[in-house]
Each structure stands twice: as structure tokens, then as C-alpha cells.
């Protein structure tokens, strides 16, 4: 599809948005009453709430519970068009976006493409240690997690059995902490009740992190609380250490080798590969440096929002965090600038972006979470309820909100995980079959 001709057939200025995450969607929706023709390009046909991917990976939720088709979200917005395709390059000089479904030129460009998993220069780890950035990643982790128990049920070789039920999570940030806690919950309290040859204490979950403490971006007292709760659950935590190799058999940490057939990667992010085609300054993670107005210096009609941007808060001088609320706020901010300029009501100087911190939180086990909202730090069941409420509010679609809440509370009461389907064509590997 060549959207170039189609978009230019109108007399309206064209706003191209790359990415259908929170930032991109909020730009599009905020421009619904503007005179612009909006084209949103994404490699997926759905908007995904990434913070809940770990719950798909651990059989708490189904993928459709945390995603919504982009066309459905924007179908009532007459000035918005959706293009399915993966961006391959952007020509800033000629104002042209090239993607595998066609090409389109723009008057304004908003880059909201997010970040991808980083293996810190060791992309060969990817085959052995899937990340958690997409629904496909989550389903792969779920498949490996459930298959590990199916194999261990019939594995007579004790060493091989231990390796199958050893789960290593690389990374101690919010994603790593949440994933490790959920795996331990499934592996110790839920699945063993349905297997004949697996005890509650058989599975071994390990967090490996290069930092001095867990959830480094959150206050220190909450990081310590997370550590205590996880250790009480039986999660082993190894800090100030780096993974130097990952194989089918496990992970190498310096001179120490952990025999584990299930390694999951939750450490590090980097910019999309095509962003390099911009020819502008990027930071060490591949994020685009932007000015106070969220535009690329020297290109006032090109904005970057969400975690694809290296943005500095104009008031505090601190980096804008790569969270959903940051994407929403930068998206609304940029949309307001574009709307004013389209209407001809913009002043001499664009405003500078200021981030309003609404808090941060992470779940660390069934019915337990940590949260920092303003100067108040709390956790436990109240923290979990707060976490549930906030995350439900971010979900797109009233139906998804109801389904997720129902699943959470039903699973909490029954201590079950209903989404335990092993997808694909499972291959069971047993070294020595149990008699």
C-alpha cells in the first residue's frame, strides 16, 4: 500500500505517528478535533499494555486481556488512518517515512516506537533467554514454563530434573521482580497440586542482577522490602553480578555456572534499529535526544514521545522515566503543540515539558506489591490493591478492565491460573523416563 498518494490527496496537513503504544495513541486521540490528517503506523495491529505481559507469561491472563486492536480504538475518529507495517527508515530532509507496507510523507512526524530488549551486545543469548517485550515473548515464556513441569513429571534423572525446574530471571528491575515472583507462585503453590511427582519445594527461582539492589529506580526502602518478600517466598537473589554466557544448559556468572533450562531476560532496553536512519544524536541506549519541546533539535516538526525519547524534565532537570504515564504525558504535550500550530494560535515560543510523577509500583507476589506515591511508600495487600486499580485504569477498553479484574480476584481466591495452554507444537525432552 502506498499511502503517500492517498494522504496527499487531501488538503490537510499530514501528521504521521510511528507506534501505537500509549504515546502514539494519545497523540492521535488528542488531535481528533484538529484539521490534520493522521496516519498511525505500527508493526502490530494492536495496542499492548506491556506492564502486564508477565501475567500472560505466567498464565494469569490471556493476551487479548491486555491488548486492543488499534483500528477498533480509532474507528470513530474520522481524521485517523491506520497503516500496518514496520518502519525501515525516515528521511528527515525530504520528510518521508519508509515502511514495509509503503511510504508516506508528512508535515509533522511523531516517533512513539518504544524500545526493544537489549542483550548488551550478546544477541546470541536471545535464542536461549527470551525477553518480555511482546505477546510472542510472553507466550514463549509461558510455553517454556509449563513444558518444564510436564518434562519434570516424567524425568527420572535427578540432575536433569533440577535443571528443568530451575528458572533464572536476568534483571532485578520491576519486570524481573514481577516475573520472578509470579513464577515462584506458579511453581510452588499452583502447579505442584496437579502433578504427582513434583513437590512444592522442587522448583528453584533465581534473580540475577548487576545492580546493588532490586528495583533500583524505586526508593531504597521499597527495594529492600521487595528483597525480603521474595526471599521469604523462596526466591534466590544474586546481586552485583553479571551474566557472561547463556546456553541451553544454563547461565555463566563469572566462574559460577547455574544449570538451568529456563532463562528469561528482563535486563536492559535499546532503541529500535531503524532509528539510526534519522542521523541524529542518540544516547547509549539508542534513544533520541530531544529538546524541551520534545522535538529533535534542528527538526521542529519531528517529535519523539515515550521511552523512545531521551528527554529531560524542564523543571527538575531529571530524565523523564520510560513509563506508561511518561508516554501519555509526552503524547498529550506534543499533541497540544501540534494542535495550536495547526490552528495558528501558537505563541512565539513553544512550552517546555514538565513530567508529573504519579508514583511507581511493582507487584512482588500474590496479593503483595510495593508502591511509592509522592512521599508515601507502602506495600503488602494494600499496595497490591493500589497496583490493581492503577493498572486496570491504564487498560484500553471497558471489557478488558472487567475481564482482568474478574480474573485477578477469581485467581486470588481459588489460587489458580486459568490461562495454562501450551501453544505451538510442544516437544517434550526427557533424559531418562520415570518407571
Secondary structure, DSSP 8 states (H G I E B T S, - for coil): --HHHHHHTSSS-EEEEE--SHHHHHHHHHTTTSS-EEEEEESSSEEE-GGGHHHHHTTSS-GGGGEEEHHHHHTT-TTEEEEE--EEEEETTTTEEEETTEEEE-SEEEE---EEE--TT-GGGTTTS--SSSHHHHHHHHHHHHHHHHHHHHB--HHHHHHHTEEEEE--SHHHHHHHHHHHHIIIIIGGGG-SS--TT--EEEEE-SSSSSSTTS-HHHHHHHHHHHHHHT-EEE-S----EEETTEEEETTEEEE-SEEEE---EEE-GGGGGG-S-B-TTS-EE--TTSEETTEEEEEE-GGGEE-B-TTT--B---SHHHHHHHHHHHHHHHHHHHHT---SS----------EEEE-STT-EEEEETTEEEEHHHHHHHHHHHHHHHSSSHHHHHHHHHHHHHHHHHT--------S------SSB--
